[in-house]
């Protein structure tokens, strides 16, 4: 079975949000169009406590974009975003959510960040997403959402490493691009790992042809 994974399509990552992904809103129509094509749709959600160690505001004299050591892992510092229970942590009102079967929250431990929908950044704890997909007999996953160079990339890499045939739908993601070529390099890294990069129109044509 195939599953569509919606990664962090939350207000704080959209234009006007605390950690805005440039043109992040451009993926919404594509993601909504794709959802009915999949028998299983799941979502991930950044869900940080206010004292999260990845927030620059929680480190005196530090600014977003700086690197620190956070309990043994290199950590990019971010603006305060997706705080539990906040409007910024909610899914976009423009995202269709009726097809989402289960939501997996991540980043709930203040001592470690969690880009991937499967594990925290140190692979110390799992979110339960892998077990859930296996229980649903999923063999193939398609990843969309925000942001391409962080949470989408690491979700896709962990999906591939966990044994799922993994696709990233390129026009259904956008990157933060702290450096100019981060998204380009993320796509190169994913492709080198054996992840298939595909366009939404190719997905739609493939699915429709299989239904005939």
KEDRENNU-634231 format. One record per atom (N, C-alpha, C, O): x, z, y; residue in one letter. Coordinates in steps of 0.1 Angstrom, whole numbers. Each point is the difference from the previous one (the first is absolute). Last residue first. Layout:
// residues N
PT      c1      c3      c2   pavex
PT       X       Z       Y       a
...
END
This chain:
// residues 212
PT      c1      c3      c2   pavex
PT     -73    -141      25       x
PT      -7     -13      -4       x
PT       0      -2     -15       x
PT      -5     -10      -5       x
PT      29      45      28       x
PT     -15       3      -2       x
PT      -8     -12      -5       x
PT     -10       2      -5       x
PT      57      -4      17       x
PT      -2       8     -12       x
PT     -14       3      -3       x
PT      -4       3     -12       x
PT      16     -24      53       x
PT       2      -9     -11       x
PT      -2       6     -14       x
PT      -4      -6     -10       x
PT       2      32      50       x
PT     -12      -8      -2       x
PT       2     -10     -11       x
PT     -10      -3      -7       x
PT      46      31      18       x
PT     -11       8      -6       x
PT     -12      -9      -2       x
PT      -7       2     -10       x
PT      44     -22      30       x
PT       3       4     -14       x
PT     -11       8      -6       x
PT      -4      -3     -11       x
PT       1      -9      57       x
PT      -1     -11      -8       x
PT       3       3     -15       x
PT      -7      -5      -9       x
PT      13      39      40       x
PT     -14      -3       0       x
PT      -2     -12      -9       x
PT      -9       0      -9       x
PT      53      13      17       x
PT      -7      10      -8       x
PT     -14      -4      -2       x
PT      -6       1     -11       x
PT      32     -26      40       x
PT       4      -3     -14       x
PT      -7      10      -9       x
PT      -5      -4     -11       x
PT      -1      10      57       x
PT      -7     -12      -5       x
PT       3      -3     -14       x
PT      -9      -5      -7       x
PT      32      41      28       x
PT     -14       3      -4       x
PT      -7     -12      -4       x
PT      -9       1      -9       x
PT      62       1       1       x
PT      -9      -1      12       x
PT     -15       2      -5       x
PT      -3      -2     -11       x
PT      53      21     -10       x
PT     -11     -10      -1       x
PT      -8       1      12       x
PT      -1      10       7       x
PT      47       9     -37       x
PT      -5      -1      14       x
PT     -10     -11       0       x
PT       3     -11      -5       x
PT      18      44     -36       x
PT      -4     -13       4       x
PT      -7       1      14       x
PT      -9       7       3       x
PT      50      23     -28       x
PT     -14       0       5       x
PT      -4     -14       5       x
PT       8      -6       6       x
PT      36      22     -24       x
PT      -9      -7      -9       x
PT     -15       1       4       x
PT      -9      -3      -8       x
PT      51      17      31       x
PT      -4      10     -10       x
PT     -10      -6     -10       x
PT      -4       7      -9       x
PT      19     -31      47       x
PT      12       2      -9       x
PT      -4       9     -11       x
PT       7       0     -10       x
PT     -39      -7      43       x
PT       1     -12      -8       x
PT      12       2     -10       x
PT      -1      -4     -11       x
PT      -6      38      43       x
PT     -10       0      -9       x
PT       1     -12     -10       x
PT      -2       1     -12       x
PT      32       1      48       x
PT       3      11     -10       x
PT     -11       0     -11       x
PT       3       2     -11       x
PT      -8     -32      47       x
PT      11      -4      -8       x
PT       2      11     -11       x
PT       3      -4     -12       x
PT     -35      14      44       x
PT      -4     -11      -9       x
PT      11      -4      -9       x
PT      -3      -3     -12       x
PT      15      33      45       x
PT      -9       7      -9       x
PT      -5     -10     -10       x
PT      -1       2     -12       x
PT      25     -18      49       x
PT       9       6     -10       x
PT      -8       7     -11       x
PT       4       0     -12       x
PT     -28     -18      48       x
PT       6     -11      -7       x
PT       9       6     -12       x
PT      -1      -5     -11       x
PT     -17      36      41       x
PT     -10      -6      -9       x
PT       6     -11      -8       x
PT      -3      -1     -12       x
PT      32      21      44       x
PT      -4       9     -11       x
PT     -10      -5      -9       x
PT       1       1     -12       x
PT      25     -18      53       x
PT      -2      -8     -12       x
PT      -5       9     -12       x
PT       1      -4     -11       x
PT       8      21      57       x
PT      -7     -13       1       x
PT      -4      -7     -13       x
PT     -11      -5      -1       x
PT      13      58       6       x
PT      10     -10       2       x
PT      -7     -13      -2       x
PT      -9      -2      -7       x
PT     -20      34       4       x
PT       9       8       9       x
PT      12      -9       3       x
PT       5       2      11       x
PT     -50     -15     -34       x
PT      12      -7       5       x
PT       7       9      10       x
PT       2      -4      12       x
PT     -46       5     -39       x
PT       3       8      12       x
PT      12      -7       7       x
PT       0      -1      12       x
PT     -34     -29     -44       x
PT      11      10       0       x
PT       2       7      14       x
PT      -5      -4      10       x
PT     -38     -21     -43       x
PT       9      -1      12       x
PT      10      11       0       x
PT      -2      10      -6       x
PT     -37     -37     -29       x
PT       8      11       4       x
PT       8      -4      12       x
PT       1     -11       3       x
PT     -29     -18     -28       x
PT      -8      12       0       x
PT       8      12       2       x
PT      -3      11      -4       x
PT      20     -56      -2       x
PT      -8       0      12       x
PT     -10      11       1       x
PT      -8       1       9       x
PT      37      -5     -47       x
PT       8       1      12       x
PT      -8       0      13       x
PT       4       6       9       x
PT     -10      14     -59       x
PT      -7     -11       7       x
PT       5       0      14       x
PT      -3       9       8       x
PT      25       8     -57       x
PT      -3       4      14       x
PT      -6     -12       8       x
PT       6     -11       0       x
PT      -1      28     -56       x
PT      -1     -10      11       x
PT      -1       7      13       x
PT      -7      10       1       x
PT      21       2     -56       x
PT      -2       4      13       x
PT       0     -12      10       x
PT      10      -8       0       x
PT     -15      30     -54       x
PT       3     -13       7       x
PT      -5       1      14       x
PT     -11       3       2       x
PT      26      41     -28       x
PT     -11      -8       4       x
PT       5     -14       5       x
PT      10       0       7       x
PT      17      40     -21       x
PT      -4     -10     -10       x
PT     -12      -8       3       x
PT      -4      -8      -9       x
PT      31      41      36       x
PT      -9       7     -10       x
PT      -5      -9     -10       x
PT      -8       4      -9       x
PT      35     -20      45       x
PT       8       9      -9       x
PT      -8       7     -10       x
PT       5       4     -11       x
PT     -28     -30      43       x
PT       8      -9      -9       x
PT       8       9     -10       x
PT       1      -3     -11       x
PT     -25      26      44       x
PT      -9      -7      -9       x
PT       7      -8     -10       x
PT      -2       0     -12       x
PT      26      19      47       x
PT      -3      10     -10       x
PT     -10      -6     -10       x
PT       1       3     -12       x
PT      11     -30      48       x
PT      12       2      -8       x
PT      -3      10     -11       x
PT       4      -1     -12       x
PT     -38      -7      44       x
PT       2     -11      -9       x
PT      12       2      -9       x
PT      -1      -4     -12       x
PT      -8      36      45       x
PT     -10       0     -10       x
PT       1     -11     -10       x
PT      -1       2     -12       x
PT      31       0      48       x
PT       3      10     -10       x
PT     -11       2     -11       x
PT       2       3     -11       x
PT      -8     -35      47       x
PT      12      -3      -8       x
PT       2      10     -11       x
PT       2      -3     -11       x
PT     -36      11      42       x
PT      -4     -11      -9       x
PT      12      -3      -9       x
PT      -2      -2     -12       x
PT       9      34      46       x
PT      -9       5     -11       x
PT      -4     -11     -10       x
PT      -2       3     -12       x
PT      36     -17      46       x
PT       1      14      -5       x
PT     -10       3     -12       x
PT       4      -2     -11       x
PT       0     -40      35       x
PT      14       4      -2       x
PT       2      14      -4       x
PT      11       5      -1       x
PT     -55     -25      10       x
PT       7      -9     -10       x
PT      14       6      -3       x
PT       5      -1     -12       x
PT     -44      35      27       x
PT       7     -12       6       x
PT       9      -6     -10       x
PT       5       6     -10       x
PT     -52      -2       5       x
PT      10       3      10       x
PT       9      12      -4       x
PT      -4       9      -7       x
PT     -28     -49     -22       x
PT      -1      11       9       x
PT      11       2      10       x
PT       7     -10       3       x
PT     -16     -10     -58       x
PT      -2      -4      14       x
PT       0      13       9       x
PT       0      11      -5       x
PT      10     -30     -50       x
PT       2      10      10       x
PT      -2      -6      14       x
PT       6     -11       3       x
PT     -19       5     -59       x
PT       2      -8      12       x
PT       0      10      12       x
PT      -9       8       1       x
PT      17      -6     -59       x
PT      -5       5      13       x
PT       4      -9      11       x
PT      10      -7       0       x
PT     -18      11     -58       x
PT       5      -8      11       x
PT      -5       6      13       x
PT     -12       2       1       x
PT       1      16     -43       x
PT      13      -5      -4       x
PT       7      -7      12       x
PT      12      -3       0       x
PT     -53      42     -14       x
PT       5      -9       9       x
PT      14      -5      -4       x
PT       8       8      -4       x
PT     -43      25     -15       x
PT       6     -11      -7       x
PT       4     -12       9       x
PT      -1     -11      -3       x
PT     -15      57      13       x
PT      -9     -11       3       x
PT       4     -13      -7       x
PT      -6     -10       2       x
PT      33      49      -4       x
PT     -13       4      -6       x
PT     -10     -11       1       x
PT      -9      -1      -8       x
PT      50      -5      30       x
PT       2      -1     -15       x
PT     -14       4      -7       x
PT      -3      -7      -9       x
PT       6      13      56       x
PT       0     -14      -3       x
PT       1      -2     -16       x
PT      -7      -9      -5       x
PT      10      53      20       x
PT     -13      -5       3       x
PT      -1     -15      -4       x
PT      -9      -4      -7       x
PT      51      25       6       x
PT      -8       5     -11       x
PT     -14      -6       1       x
PT      -6      -4     -10       x
PT      35      -4      46       x
PT       4      -7     -12       x
PT      -9       4     -12       x
PT      -4      -9      -7       x
PT      -3      31      49       x
PT      -4     -14       0       x
PT       4      -7     -13       x
PT      -8      -8      -5       x
PT      18      54      19       x
PT     -10      -2     -10       x
PT      -5     -14       0       x
PT      -8      -4      -9       x
PT      45      25      35       x
PT     -13       1       6       x
PT     -11      -1     -10       x
PT     -12       5       3       x
PT      64      15     -10       x
PT      -8     -12      -1       x
PT     -14       2       7       x
PT      -5      12       0       x
PT      57      11       7       x
PT     -13       2      -4       x
PT      -8     -14       0       x
PT       3      -8       8       x
PT      44       9       0       x
PT      -2      14      -6       x
PT     -14       3      -5       x
PT      -1       7     -10       x
PT      26     -46      33       x
PT      -6      -2     -14       x
PT      -1      14      -6       x
PT       2       2     -12       x
PT      11     -12      58       x
PT      10       5     -10       x
PT      -4      -1     -14       x
PT       7       4      -9       x
PT     -36     -16      46       x
PT      13      -8       1       x
PT      11       4      -9       x
PT      10      -7      -2       x
PT     -61      13     -15       x
PT       7       3      13       x
PT      13      -7       0       x
PT       5      -6     -10       x
PT     -43     -17     -18       x
PT       9      11      -1       x
PT       4       4      15       x
PT      -1      -8       9       x
PT     -32     -27     -18       x
PT       2       5     -14       x
PT       8      13       0       x
PT      -4       9      -7       x
PT      -6     -38      46       x
PT     -12       6      -5       x
PT       1       6     -14       x
PT     -10       6      -4       x
PT      51     -10      42       x
PT      -7      -6     -11       x
PT     -13       6      -3       x
PT      -2      12       1       x
PT      30       7      33       x
PT      -4     -14       4       x
PT      -9      -7     -11       x
PT     -10      -6       2       x
PT      23      57      12       x
PT      -5      -7     -11       x
PT      -5     -14       5       x
PT     -11      -2       4       x
PT      44      50      10       x
PT      -8     -11       4       x
PT      -4      -8     -13       x
PT       6       2     -10       x
PT       7      52      16       x
PT       5     -13      -5       x
PT     -11     -10       4       x
PT     -12       2      -1       x
PT       8      45      11       x
PT      14       0      -2       x
PT       5     -14      -4       x
PT      12      -2      -2       x
PT     -59      16       9       x
PT       7      -1      13       x
PT      15      -2      -2       x
PT       7      -3      10       x
PT     -48     -13     -41       x
PT      10      10      -1       x
PT       9      -1      13       x
PT       6     -10       2       x
PT     -41     -22     -11       x
PT      -6      13       2       x
PT      10      12       0       x
PT      -4      11       4       x
PT       5     -62     -11       x
PT       6       6      12       x
PT      -5      14       3       x
PT       0       4      11       x
PT     -33     -37     -36       x
PT      14       2      -2       x
PT       6       6      13       x
PT      -6       0      11       x
PT     -44     -14     -42       x
PT       7       5      12       x
PT      15       2      -3       x
PT       4       3     -11       x
PT     -44     -35     -10       x
PT      11       9      -4       x
PT       7       4      13       x
PT       6      -9       7       x
PT     -58     -11     -24       x
PT      10       1      10       x
PT      11      10      -4       x
PT      -3      11      -4       x
PT     -37     -44     -21       x
PT       7      12       1       x
PT      11      -1      11       x
PT       6     -10       2       x
PT     -39     -25     -10       x
PT      -4       9     -11       x
PT       7      14       1       x
PT      -6      10      -3       x
PT      -9     -51      39       x
PT      11       8      -4       x
PT      -5      11     -10       x
PT      -8       8       3       x
PT     -20     -41      20       x
PT       5      -4     -13       x
PT      12       9      -5       x
PT       4      -1     -12       x
PT     -26       6      55       x
PT     -10       3     -10       x
PT       5      -4     -14       x
PT      -4       6     -10       x
PT      25     -11      56       x
PT       4      11      -9       x
PT      -9       2     -12       x
PT       3       8      -9       x
PT      15     -44      51       x
PT     -11       3      -9       x
PT       5      10     -11       x
PT      10      -2      -6       x
PT       8      -2      58       x
PT       3      -2     -14       x
PT     -12       3      -9       x
PT      -6      10       1       x
PT       8      -4      47       x
PT      -2     -14      -4       x
PT       4      -3     -14       x
PT      -2     -11      -5       x
PT       7      54      25       x
PT     -14      -3      -1       x
PT      -3     -14      -4       x
PT     -11      -3      -5       x
PT      56      29      -9       x
PT      -5      -8      11       x
PT     -15      -2      -2       x
PT      -5      -2     -12       x
PT      27      45     -10       x
PT       0     -14      -2       x
PT      -6      -7      12       x
PT      -9       6       6       x
PT      30      43       2       x
PT     -12      -7      -6       x
PT       3     -15      -2       x
PT       8      -6       7       x
PT      21      38      16       x
PT       2      -1     -15       x
PT     -11      -7      -7       x
PT       1      -3     -12       x
PT      -2      12      60       x
PT      11      -9      -4       x
PT       3      -2     -14       x
PT       4     -11      -5       x
PT     -35      43      22       x
PT      -5     -13       1       x
PT      10     -11      -4       x
PT      -3     -10      -6       x
PT       9      59     -16       x
PT       0      -6      14       x
PT      -7     -14      -1       x
PT       0      -6     -11       x
PT      11      36     -27       x
PT     -13       3       7       x
PT      -1      -6      14       x
PT     -10       1       6       x
PT      59       3     -25       x
PT     -12       3      -8       x
PT     -12       3       8       x
PT       0       9       9       x
PT      38     -40      11       x
PT      -1      15      -3       x
PT     -14       2      -7       x
PT     -10      -5       4       x
PT      35     -37      13       x
PT      -8       2     -12       x
PT       0      15      -5       x
PT       2       3     -11       x
PT      36     -10      46       x
PT     -10     -10      -4       x
PT      -7       5     -13       x
PT       5       7      -8       x
PT      37       2      48       x
PT     -10       7      -7       x
PT     -12     -10      -3       x
PT      -5      -6       9       x
PT      53     -16      -3       x
PT     -10       7       8       x
PT     -10       7      -9       x
PT      -2      -3     -12       x
PT      49      -5     -11       x
PT     -12      -7       5       x
PT      -7       8      11       x
PT       1      12       1       x
PT      50     -16     -29       x
PT      -9       8       7       x
PT     -11      -9       7       x
PT       3     -10       6       x
PT      28       3     -53       x
PT      -3      -5      13       x
PT     -10       9       7       x
PT     -10       4      -6       x
PT      45      11     -34       x
PT     -14      -1       5       x
PT       0      -7      14       x
PT       7       5       9       x
PT      24       7     -58       x
PT       1      -6      14       x
PT     -15      -3       4       x
PT      -7      -6      -7       x
PT      18      46     -28       x
PT      -3     -14       1       x
PT       1      -5      15       x
PT      -4       7       9       x
PT      11      39     -24       x
PT       8      -8      -9       x
PT      -3     -15       1       x
PT       7      -7      -7       x
PT     -30      40      34       x
PT       0       6     -13       x
PT       7     -10     -10       x
PT      -5      -2     -11       x
PT       4     -19      53       x
PT     -12       9      -2       x
PT       0       4     -15       x
PT      -4      -7      -9       x
PT      37     -16      51       x
PT       0       4     -14       x
PT     -12       9      -2       x
PT       0      11       6       x
PT       1     -50      32       x
PT       4      13      -3       x
PT       1       2     -15       x
PT      -4      -9      -8       x
PT      -2     -32      50       x
PT       1       4     -14       x
PT       5      14      -1       x
PT       9       4       8       x
PT     -39     -33      32       x
PT      13       6      -4       x
PT      -1       4     -15       x
PT     -10       1      -6       x
PT     -28     -19      29       x
PT      10     -10      -4       x
PT      13       6      -3       x
PT       8      -7      -7       x
PT     -40      35      38       x
PT      -4      -9     -10       x
PT      10     -11      -2       x
PT       6      -5      10       x
PT      13      51       9       x
PT     -10     -11       4       x
PT      -3      -9     -11       x
PT       7      -1     -10       x
PT      15      55      22       x
PT       0     -12      -8       x
PT     -11      -9       5       x
PT     -10       4       6       x
PT      20      42       9       x
PT       9      -9       5       x
PT       1     -14      -7       x
PT       8      -8       3       x
PT     -30      47     -30       x
PT       4       1      14       x
PT      10     -10       4       x
PT      10      -1      -7       x
PT     -48      -3     -30       x
PT      14       2       0       x
PT       5       0      14       x
PT       0     -10       7       x
PT     -45       1     -21       x
PT       3      13      -7       x
PT      15       3      -1       x
PT       4       9      -6       x
PT     -23     -50      25       x
PT      -4      12       9       x
PT       3      13      -7       x
PT       0      10       7       x
PT       6     -52     -29       x
PT      11       3       9       x
PT      -3      13       9       x
PT       8       7       3       x
PT     -27     -17     -53       x
PT      -4      -1      13       x
PT      12       4      10       x
PT       5      11      -1       x
PT      -6      -8     -48       x
PT       4     -13       5       x
PT      -4      -2      14       x
PT       3     -11       6       x
PT     -12      51     -31       x
PT      14      -1       3       x
PT       4     -14       5       x
PT      11      -1       5       x
PT     -60      27       0       x
PT       7      -8      -9       x
PT      14      -3       5       x
PT       3      -2      12       x
PT     -43      30       2       x
PT      14       4       1       x
PT       9      -8      -9       x
PT      11       4      -4       x
PT     -59     -10       7       x
PT       5      -1      14       x
PT      15       3       1       x
PT       7      -4       9       x
PT     -27     -17     -55       x
PT      -2      12       8       x
PT       7      -1      13       x
PT       9      -8       2       x
PT     -26     -37     -28       x
PT      11      10       3       x
PT      -5      13       6       x
PT     -10       0       8       x
PT      -3     -46     -34       x
PT      -8      12       2       x
PT       9      12       3       x
PT       2       8      -9       x
PT      -9     -66      -2       x
PT      10      10       6       x
PT      -8      12       4       x
PT     -11      -2       7       x
PT      -6     -33     -44       x
PT      -3       6      13       x
PT      11      10       4       x
PT       2      10      -7       x
PT     -19     -54     -31       x
PT       8      11       3       x
PT      -2       5      15       x
PT      -4      -8       8       x
PT     -28     -20     -47       x
PT       6       1      13       x
PT      10      12       0       x
PT      -2      10      -7       x
PT     -27     -48     -29       x
PT       4      14       3       x
PT       7       0      14       x
PT       4     -11       5       x
PT     -37     -23     -40       x
PT       7       2      13       x
PT       3      15       2       x
PT      -9       8      -1       x
PT      -7     -46     -40       x
PT       4      14       4       x
PT       7      -1      13       x
PT      10      -7       2       x
PT     -28     -32     -21       x
PT      -8       9      -7       x
PT       3      15       3       x
PT      -8       9      -2       x
PT      14     -54      35       x
PT       7       9     -10       x
PT      -9      10      -6       x
PT      -9       5       6       x
PT      -2     -38      29       x
PT       6      -7     -11       x
PT       6       8     -11       x
PT       4      -5     -10       x
PT     -23      21      53       x
PT     -10      -4     -10       x
PT       5      -8     -12       x
PT      -7      -1     -10       x
PT      37      14      48       x
PT      -5      11      -8       x
PT     -10      -4     -11       x
PT       1       5     -11       x
PT      20     -34      46       x
PT       6       1     -13       x
PT      -7      10      -9       x
PT      -1      -2     -12       x
PT     -11      -4      58       x
PT      -3     -12      -7       x
PT       5       1     -15       x
PT      -6      -5      -9       x
PT      18      38      40       x
PT     -15       1      -3       x
PT      -4     -12      -8       x
PT      -9       2      -9       x
PT      53      -1      25       x
PT      -2      10     -10       x
PT     -15       1      -4       x
PT      -3       2     -12       x
PT      14     -31      47       x
PT       6      -5     -13       x
PT      -3      10     -11       x
PT      -4      -4     -11       x
PT      -7      16      55       x
PT     -10     -10      -5       x
PT       5      -5     -14       x
PT      -8      -3      -9       x
PT      37      34      32       x
PT     -13       5      -5       x
PT     -10     -10      -6       x
PT      -6       3     -10       x
PT      52      -7      31       x
PT      -1      -1     -15       x
PT     -14       4      -4       x
PT      -4      -3     -12       x
PT      21       4      58       x
PT      -2     -14      -5       x
PT      -3      -1     -15       x
PT      -4     -10      -5       x
PT      15      50      31       x
PT     -14      -3      -1       x
PT      -2     -14      -6       x
PT     -12      -2      -4       x
PT      56      18      14       x
PT      -6       6     -12       x
PT     -14      -3      -2       x
PT      -5      -1     -12       x
PT      39     -11      48       x
PT      -9      -9      -7       x
PT      -6       5     -13       x
PT      -4      -8      -8       x
PT      43      37      22       x
PT      -4     -12       8       x
PT      -8      -9      -8       x
PT       3      -4     -11       x
PT      -2      56       4       x
PT       6     -11      -7       x
PT      -4     -13       8       x
PT     -12      -3       0       x
PT      12      58      16       x
PT      -6     -14      -1       x
PT       9     -10      -7       x
PT      12      -1       4       x
PT     -19      53       1       x
PT      11      -7      -6       x
PT      -4     -15      -2       x
PT      -2      -4     -12       x
PT     -29      33      34       x
PT      12       7       2       x
PT      13      -6      -5       x
PT      11       1       6       x
PT     -54     -32       7       x
PT       3      12      -8       x
PT      13       6       3       x
PT       8      -6       7       x
PT     -26     -36      11       x
PT      -5      11       6       x
PT       3      13      -7       x
PT      -3      11       6       x
PT       3     -54     -35       x
PT       2       0      14       x
PT      -7      12       7       x
PT     -12       2      -2       x
PT      22       9     -48       x
PT      -6     -12       6       x
PT       2       1      16       x
PT       4      10       5       x
PT       8      25     -37       x
PT       9     -11      -2       x
PT      -6     -13       6       x
PT       7     -11      -1       x
PT     -31      53       2       x
PT      13       2       7       x
PT      10     -11      -2       x
PT      10      -1       7       x
PT     -54       0     -29       x
PT       0      -2      15       x
PT      13       2       6       x
PT       3      -8      10       x
PT      -4      -8     -61       x
PT      -5      12       7       x
PT       1      -3      15       x
PT       8      -8       5       x
PT       2     -11     -54       x
PT      -6      -7      11       x
PT      -8      10       8       x
PT     -12       0       0       x
PT      44       4     -42       x
PT       0       7      14       x
PT      -6      -8      11       x
PT       6      -2      11       x
PT      -4     -23     -57       x
PT      10      10       4       x
PT      -2       4      15       x
PT       2      -8       9       x
PT     -29     -14     -54       x
PT       0       0      15       x
PT       8      12       5       x
PT      -3      11      -3       x
PT      -1     -41     -45       x
PT       4      13       6       x
PT       0      -2      15       x
PT       8      -8       5       x
PT     -32     -17     -51       x
PT       5      -2      14       x
PT       3      14       6       x
PT      -9       9       0       x
PT       7     -29     -54       x
PT      -4      10      10       x
PT       6      -4      13       x
PT      11      -5       1       x
PT     -23     -16     -55       x
PT       7      -1      13       x
PT      -5      11       9       x
PT     -12       3       0       x
PT      15      -8     -57       x
PT      -8       0      12       x
PT       9       0      13       x
PT      11       5      -1       x
END
